[in-house]
Amino acid sequence: MIGYGHAMSERDADFDTSRSTAEFRAFAERSATEAEQPWSMRVPGRKVAILAGIVVGAAIVLAIIAIVVLNV
C-alpha cells in the first residue's frame, strides 16, 4: 500500500485503475438513469392546468393587494 511506504507494482496499479474505471462506469450508468426519472413522470394535463390556474389566480390577488396598498 502506498500509505504504508510500500511501492506499488505495475500490476497493482493496473488493477486499481481497472477497478476505478469499473466503479466510475457503474456510477455513470446509475446517474444517467436517475437523471431521467423526473421526466418520465406522467401527470394528467388537467392537473397541470389546475395548478397553473391556481398560480395565475394567486398572482392576480397579490397584484390587486399591491395596487391597493401602494395607492393608499
N, CA, C and O atoms as a printed pandas DataFrame, in Angstrom:
     atom_number atom_name residue_name chain_id  residue_number  x_coord  y_coord  z_coord
0              1         N          MET        A               1    0.838   -1.178    0.000
1              2        CA          MET        A               1    0.000    0.000    0.000
2              3         C          MET        A               1    0.882    1.240    0.000
3              4         O          MET        A               1    1.951    1.255    0.611
4              5         N          ILE        A               2    0.442    2.243   -0.666
5              6        CA          ILE        A               2    1.231    3.463   -0.776
6              7         C          ILE        A               2    1.334    4.168    0.570
7              8         O          ILE        A               2    2.399    4.679    0.917
8              9         N          GLY        A               3    0.261    4.203    1.322
9             10        CA          GLY        A               3    0.233    4.908    2.599
10            11         C          GLY        A               3    1.181    4.330    3.634
11            12         O          GLY        A               3    1.521    5.021    4.595
12            13         N          TYR        A               4    1.613    3.111    3.476
13            14        CA          TYR        A               4    2.482    2.477    4.455
14            15         C          TYR        A               4    3.920    2.389    3.982
15            16         O          TYR        A               4    4.713    1.648    4.565
16            17         N          GLY        A               5    4.274    3.124    2.944
17            18        CA          GLY        A               5    5.651    3.164    2.496
18            19         C          GLY        A               5    6.035    2.058    1.544
19            20         O          GLY        A               5    7.206    1.968    1.174
20            21         N          HIS        A               6    5.119    1.213    1.127
21            22        CA          HIS        A               6    5.414    0.145    0.181
22            23         C          HIS        A               6    5.221    0.657   -1.239
23            24         O          HIS        A               6    4.309    1.436   -1.517
24            25         N          ALA        A               7    6.069    0.218   -2.105
25            26        CA          ALA        A               7    5.946    0.608   -3.509
26            27         C          ALA        A               7    4.857   -0.227   -4.165
27            28         O          ALA        A               7    4.690   -1.405   -3.846
28            29         N          MET        A               8    4.126    0.379   -5.073
29            30        CA          MET        A               8    3.083   -0.323   -5.801
30            31         C          MET        A               8    3.668   -0.929   -7.052
31            32         O          MET        A               8    4.416   -0.278   -7.782
32            33         N          SER        A               9    3.329   -2.159   -7.292
33            34        CA          SER        A               9    3.805   -2.785   -8.512
34            35         C          SER        A               9    2.934   -2.319   -9.670
35            36         O          SER        A               9    1.845   -1.783   -9.463
36            37         N          GLU        A              10    3.421   -2.525  -10.886
37            38        CA          GLU        A              10    2.661   -2.134  -12.072
38            39         C          GLU        A              10    1.346   -2.903  -12.135
39            40         O          GLU        A              10    0.322   -2.366  -12.556
40            41         N          ARG        A              11    1.385   -4.161  -11.713
41            42        CA          ARG        A              11    0.166   -4.985  -11.722
42            43         C          ARG        A              11   -0.873   -4.421  -10.761
43            44         O          ARG        A              11   -2.060   -4.377  -11.083
44            45         N          ASP        A              12   -0.422   -3.983   -9.567
45            46        CA          ASP        A              12   -1.349   -3.380   -8.602
46            47         C          ASP        A              12   -1.940   -2.093   -9.160
47            48         O          ASP        A              12   -3.130   -1.833   -8.986
48            49         N          ALA        A              13   -1.131   -1.299   -9.818
49            50        CA          ALA        A              13   -1.605   -0.033  -10.390
50            51         C          ALA        A              13   -2.636   -0.307  -11.482
51            52         O          ALA        A              13   -3.652    0.383  -11.559
52            53         N          ASP        A              14   -2.383   -1.310  -12.327
53            54        CA          ASP        A              14   -3.346   -1.659  -13.375
54            55         C          ASP        A              14   -4.656   -2.143  -12.774
55            56         O          ASP        A              14   -5.734   -1.805  -13.264
56            57         N          PHE        A              15   -4.560   -2.941  -11.703
57            58        CA          PHE        A              15   -5.769   -3.442  -11.050
58            59         C          PHE        A              15   -6.577   -2.293  -10.477
59            60         O          PHE        A              15   -7.795   -2.238  -10.651
60            61         N          ASP        A              16   -5.895   -1.358   -9.782
61            62        CA          ASP        A              16   -6.590   -0.215   -9.201
62            63         C          ASP        A              16   -7.233    0.646  -10.283
63            64         O          ASP        A              16   -8.351    1.129  -10.104
64            65         N          THR        A              17   -6.546    0.840  -11.389
65            66        CA          THR        A              17   -7.092    1.636  -12.481
66            67         C          THR        A              17   -8.320    0.959  -13.072
67            68         O          THR        A              17   -9.323    1.619  -13.340
68            69         N          SER        A              18   -8.249   -0.347  -13.277
69            70        CA          SER        A              18   -9.388   -1.083  -13.814
70            71         C          SER        A              18  -10.574   -1.034  -12.868
71            72         O          SER        A              18  -11.715   -0.855  -13.295
72            73         N          ARG        A              19  -10.299   -1.193  -11.584
73            74        CA          ARG        A              19  -11.366   -1.156  -10.594
74            75         C          ARG        A              19  -12.004    0.226  -10.541
75            76         O          ARG        A              19  -13.228    0.341  -10.480
76            77         N          SER        A              20  -11.185    1.274  -10.563
77            78        CA          SER        A              20  -11.707    2.638  -10.539
78            79         C          SER        A              20  -12.541    2.914  -11.780
79            80         O          SER        A              20  -13.595    3.543  -11.695
80            81         N          THR        A              21  -12.078    2.451  -12.922
81            82        CA          THR        A              21  -12.814    2.651  -14.167
82            83         C          THR        A              21  -14.162    1.939  -14.105
83            84         O          THR        A              21  -15.181    2.495  -14.515
84            85         N          ALA        A              22  -14.169    0.729  -13.602
85            86        CA          ALA        A              22  -15.421   -0.025  -13.490
86            87         C          ALA        A              22  -16.380    0.661  -12.524
87            88         O          ALA        A              22  -17.580    0.734  -12.788
88            89         N          GLU        A              23  -15.859    1.164  -11.405
89            90        CA          GLU        A              23  -16.703    1.868  -10.441
90            91         C          GLU        A              23  -17.283    3.135  -11.060
91            92         O          GLU        A              23  -18.458    3.446  -10.867
92            93         N          PHE        A              24  -16.446    3.870  -11.812
93            94        CA          PHE        A              24  -16.922    5.094  -12.446
94            95         C          PHE        A              24  -18.007    4.786  -13.473
95            96         O          PHE        A              24  -19.022    5.481  -13.529
96            97         N          ARG        A              25  -17.803    3.761  -14.276
97            98        CA          ARG        A              25  -18.814    3.404  -15.284
98            99         C          ARG        A              25  -20.128    3.015  -14.620
99           100         O          ARG        A              25  -21.197    3.398  -15.095
100          101         N          ALA        A              26  -20.062    2.258  -13.526
101          102        CA          ALA        A              26  -21.281    1.878  -12.809
102          103         C          ALA        A              26  -21.979    3.115  -12.262
103          104         O          ALA        A              26  -23.203    3.222  -12.336
104          105         N          PHE        A              27  -21.206    4.053  -11.713
105          106        CA          PHE        A              27  -21.779    5.303  -11.194
106          107         C          PHE        A              27  -22.420    6.111  -12.313
107          108         O          PHE        A              27  -23.523    6.633  -12.152
108          109         N          ALA        A              28  -21.736    6.215  -13.441
109          110        CA          ALA        A              28  -22.256    6.989  -14.570
110          111         C          ALA        A              28  -23.549    6.381  -15.099
111          112         O          ALA        A              28  -24.477    7.111  -15.449
112          113         N          GLU        A              29  -23.623    5.063  -15.162
113          114        CA          GLU        A              29  -24.846    4.412  -15.630
114          115         C          GLU        A              29  -26.001    4.643  -14.660
115          116         O          GLU        A              29  -27.131    4.888  -15.081
116          117         N          ARG        A              30  -25.715    4.565  -13.360
117          118        CA          ARG        A              30  -26.757    4.833  -12.361
118          119         C          ARG        A              30  -27.212    6.278  -12.457
119          120         O          ARG        A              30  -28.412    6.548  -12.414
120          121         N          SER        A              31  -26.277    7.211  -12.586
121          122        CA          SER        A              31  -26.609    8.630  -12.646
122          123         C          SER        A              31  -27.452    8.948  -13.868
123          124         O          SER        A              31  -28.378    9.755  -13.789
124          125         N          ALA        A              32  -27.145    8.328  -14.987
125          126        CA          ALA        A              32  -27.899    8.590  -16.219
126          127         C          ALA        A              32  -29.341    8.146  -16.067
127          128         O          ALA        A              32  -30.246    8.856  -16.503
128          129         N          THR        A              33  -29.579    7.003  -15.467
129          130        CA          THR        A              33  -30.961    6.538  -15.321
130          131         C          THR        A              33  -31.697    7.338  -14.265
131          132         O          THR        A              33  -32.893    7.589  -14.415
132          133         N          GLU        A              34  -31.026    7.744  -13.210
133          134        CA          GLU        A              34  -31.672    8.541  -12.171
134          135         C          GLU        A              34  -32.016    9.932  -12.683
135          136         O          GLU        A              34  -33.041   10.497  -12.301
136          137         N          ALA        A              35  -31.175   10.485  -13.539
137          138        CA          ALA        A              35  -31.417   11.823  -14.055
138          139         C          ALA        A              35  -32.641   11.857  -14.961
139          140         O          ALA        A              35  -33.287   12.898  -15.079
140          141         N          GLU        A              36  -32.969   10.747  -15.598
141          142        CA          GLU        A              36  -34.115   10.706  -16.496
142          143         C          GLU        A              36  -35.424   10.450  -15.758
143          144         O          GLU        A              36  -36.493   10.683  -16.322
144          145         N          GLN        A              37  -35.374    9.992  -14.549
145          146        CA          GLN        A              37  -36.594    9.614  -13.841
146          147         C          GLN        A              37  -37.589   10.756  -13.653
147          148         O          GLN        A              37  -38.777   10.527  -13.882
148          149         N          PRO        A              38  -37.200   11.971  -13.254
149          150        CA          PRO        A              38  -38.204   13.018  -13.078
150          151         C          PRO        A              38  -38.980   13.311  -14.361
151          152         O          PRO        A              38  -40.160   13.657  -14.301
152          153         N          TRP        A              39  -38.345   13.179  -15.502
153          154        CA          TRP        A              39  -39.025   13.480  -16.756
154          155         C          TRP        A              39  -39.928   12.342  -17.187
155          156         O          TRP        A              39  -40.767   12.526  -18.068
156          157         N          SER        A              40  -39.779   11.184  -16.595
157          158        CA          SER        A              40  -40.603   10.056  -17.005
158          159         C          SER        A              40  -41.949   10.039  -16.286
159          160         O          SER        A              40  -42.792    9.193  -16.583
160          161         N          MET        A              41  -42.166   10.968  -15.339
161          162        CA          MET        A              41  -43.440   11.012  -14.637
162          163         C          MET        A              41  -44.538   11.435  -15.604
163          164         O          MET        A              41  -44.334   12.307  -16.448
164          165         N          ARG        A              42  -45.666   10.829  -15.477
165          166        CA          ARG        A              42  -46.808   11.180  -16.315
166          167         C          ARG        A              42  -47.856   11.854  -15.441
167          168         O          ARG        A              42  -48.417   11.229  -14.541
168          169         N          VAL        A              43  -48.119   13.131  -15.707
169          170        CA          VAL        A              43  -49.114   13.877  -14.958
170          171         C          VAL        A              43  -50.238   14.237  -15.915
171          172         O          VAL        A              43  -49.985   14.732  -17.013
172          173         N          PRO        A              44  -51.476   13.993  -15.508
173          174        CA          PRO        A              44  -52.592   14.351  -16.385
174          175         C          PRO        A              44  -52.601   15.851  -16.676
175          176         O          PRO        A              44  -52.340   16.664  -15.789
176          177         N          GLY        A              45  -52.903   16.209  -17.919
177          178        CA          GLY        A              45  -52.921   17.616  -18.319
178          179         C          GLY        A              45  -53.892   18.441  -17.505
179          180         O          GLY        A              45  -53.662   19.630  -17.285
180          181         N          ARG        A              46  -54.984   17.825  -17.050
181          182        CA          ARG        A              46  -55.974   18.553  -16.262
182          183         C          ARG        A              46  -55.382   19.037  -14.943
183          184         O          ARG        A              46  -55.677   20.147  -14.498
184          185         N          LYS        A              47  -54.546   18.206  -14.316
185          186        CA          LYS        A              47  -53.933   18.612  -13.043
186          187         C          LYS        A              47  -52.937   19.747  -13.254
187          188         O          LYS        A              47  -52.824   20.646  -12.421
188          189         N          VAL        A              48  -52.220   19.701  -14.366
189          190        CA          VAL        A              48  -51.275   20.775  -14.678
190          191         C          VAL        A              48  -52.046   22.069  -14.900
191          192         O          VAL        A              48  -51.623   23.123  -14.427
192          193         N          ALA        A              49  -53.165   22.009  -15.607
193          194        CA          ALA        A              49  -53.987   23.192  -15.869
194          195         C          ALA        A              49  -54.550   23.769  -14.569
195          196         O          ALA        A              49  -54.596   24.987  -14.398
196          197         N          ILE        A              50  -54.975   22.901  -13.659
197          198        CA          ILE        A              50  -55.500   23.368  -12.364
198          199         C          ILE        A              50  -54.405   24.081  -11.585
199          200         O          ILE        A              50  -54.636   25.151  -11.021
200          201         N          LEU        A              51  -53.225   23.498  -11.552
201          202        CA          LEU        A              51  -52.111   24.114  -10.835
202          203         C          LEU        A              51  -51.741   25.456  -11.462
203          204         O          LEU        A              51  -51.490   26.425  -10.745
204          205         N          ALA        A              52  -51.708   25.521  -12.774
205          206        CA          ALA        A              52  -51.401   26.783  -13.457
206          207         C          ALA        A              52  -52.465   27.825  -13.129
207          208         O          ALA        A              52  -52.137   28.994  -12.925
208          209         N          GLY        A              53  -53.716   27.427  -13.077
209          210        CA          GLY        A              53  -54.800   28.355  -12.726
210          211         C          GLY        A              53  -54.647   28.890  -11.312
211          212         O          GLY        A              53  -54.885   30.072  -11.061
212          213         N          ILE        A              54  -54.254   28.030  -10.395
213          214        CA          ILE        A              54  -54.048   28.463   -9.011
214          215         C          ILE        A              54  -52.911   29.480   -8.933
215          216         O          ILE        A              54  -53.017   30.487   -8.231
216          217         N          VAL        A              55  -51.836   29.214   -9.650
217          218        CA          VAL        A              55  -50.689   30.130   -9.641
218          219         C          VAL        A              55  -51.079   31.483  -10.237
219          220         O          VAL        A              55  -50.748   32.527   -9.676
220          221         N          VAL        A              56  -51.779   31.468  -11.369
221          222        CA          VAL        A              56  -52.215   32.719  -12.007
222          223         C          VAL        A              56  -53.188   33.464  -11.097
223          224         O          VAL        A              56  -53.093   34.684  -10.959
224          225         N          GLY        A              57  -54.115   32.750  -10.480
225          226        CA          GLY        A              57  -55.067   33.377   -9.555
226          227         C          GLY        A              57  -54.364   34.031   -8.371
227          228         O          GLY        A              57  -54.706   35.147   -7.981
228          229         N          ALA        A              58  -53.394   33.344   -7.808
229          230        CA          ALA        A              58  -52.646   33.910   -6.679
230          231         C          ALA        A              58  -51.873   35.156   -7.109
231          232         O          ALA        A              58  -51.780   36.126   -6.356
232          233         N          ALA        A              59  -51.322   35.126   -8.318
233          234        CA          ALA        A              59  -50.590   36.295   -8.821
234          235         C          ALA        A              59  -51.524   37.488   -8.993
235          236         O          ALA        A              59  -51.150   38.620   -8.686
236          237         N          ILE        A              60  -52.739   37.238   -9.483
237          238        CA          ILE        A              60  -53.711   38.332   -9.655
238          239         C          ILE        A              60  -54.116   38.915   -8.309
239          240         O          ILE        A              60  -54.178   40.135   -8.155
240          241         N          VAL        A              61  -54.392   38.052   -7.333
241          242        CA          VAL        A              61  -54.757   38.517   -5.995
242          243         C          VAL        A              61  -53.628   39.341   -5.386
243          244         O          VAL        A              61  -53.883   40.392   -4.799
244          245         N          LEU        A              62  -52.384   38.882   -5.517
245          246        CA          LEU        A              62  -51.250   39.634   -4.971
246          247         C          LEU        A              62  -51.075   40.968   -5.690
247          248         O          LEU        A              62  -50.724   41.966   -5.062
248          249         N          ALA        A              63  -51.315   40.994   -6.997
249          250        CA          ALA        A              63  -51.207   42.254   -7.751
250          251         C          ALA        A              63  -52.264   43.245   -7.279
251          252         O          ALA        A              63  -51.969   44.430   -7.118
252          253         N          ILE        A              64  -53.490   42.780   -7.056
253          254        CA          ILE        A              64  -54.562   43.666   -6.566
254          255         C          ILE        A              64  -54.219   44.206   -5.193
255          256         O          ILE        A              64  -54.395   45.397   -4.936
256          257         N          ILE        A              65  -53.731   43.349   -4.305
257          258        CA          ILE        A              65  -53.338   43.791   -2.965
258          259         C          ILE        A              65  -52.218   44.829   -3.068
259          260         O          ILE        A              65  -52.257   45.838   -2.363
260          261         N          ALA        A              66  -51.232   44.608   -3.921
261          262        CA          ALA        A              66  -50.120   45.560   -4.078
262          263         C          ALA        A              66  -50.630   46.897   -4.593
263          264         O          ALA        A              66  -50.181   47.944   -4.125
264          265         N          ILE        A              67  -51.556   46.889   -5.548
265          266        CA          ILE        A              67  -52.089   48.143   -6.101
266          267         C          ILE        A              67  -52.851   48.905   -5.013
267          268         O          ILE        A              67  -52.700   50.121   -4.887
268          269         N          VAL        A              68  -53.659   48.204   -4.235
269          270        CA          VAL        A              68  -54.431   48.855   -3.172
270          271         C          VAL        A              68  -53.499   49.436   -2.111
271          272         O          VAL        A              68  -53.720   50.555   -1.648
272          273         N          VAL        A              69  -52.472   48.705   -1.721
273          274        CA          VAL        A              69  -51.552   49.176   -0.682
274          275         C          VAL        A              69  -50.736   50.371   -1.183
275          276         O          VAL        A              69  -50.514   51.319   -0.430
276          277         N          LEU        A              70  -50.293   50.342   -2.424
277          278        CA          LEU        A              70  -49.467   51.438   -2.939
278          279         C          LEU        A              70  -50.267   52.697   -3.220
279          280         O          LEU        A              70  -49.689   53.783   -3.265
280          281         N          ASN        A              71  -51.562   52.593   -3.407
281          282        CA          ASN        A              71  -52.403   53.774   -3.686
282          283         C          ASN        A              71  -52.980   54.393   -2.417
283          284         O          ASN        A              71  -53.734   55.361   -2.511
284          285         N          VAL        A              72  -52.661   53.883   -1.259
285          286        CA          VAL        A              72  -53.200   54.418   -0.014
286          287         C          VAL        A              72  -52.479   55.663    0.390
287          288         O          VAL        A              72  -52.800   56.255    1.421
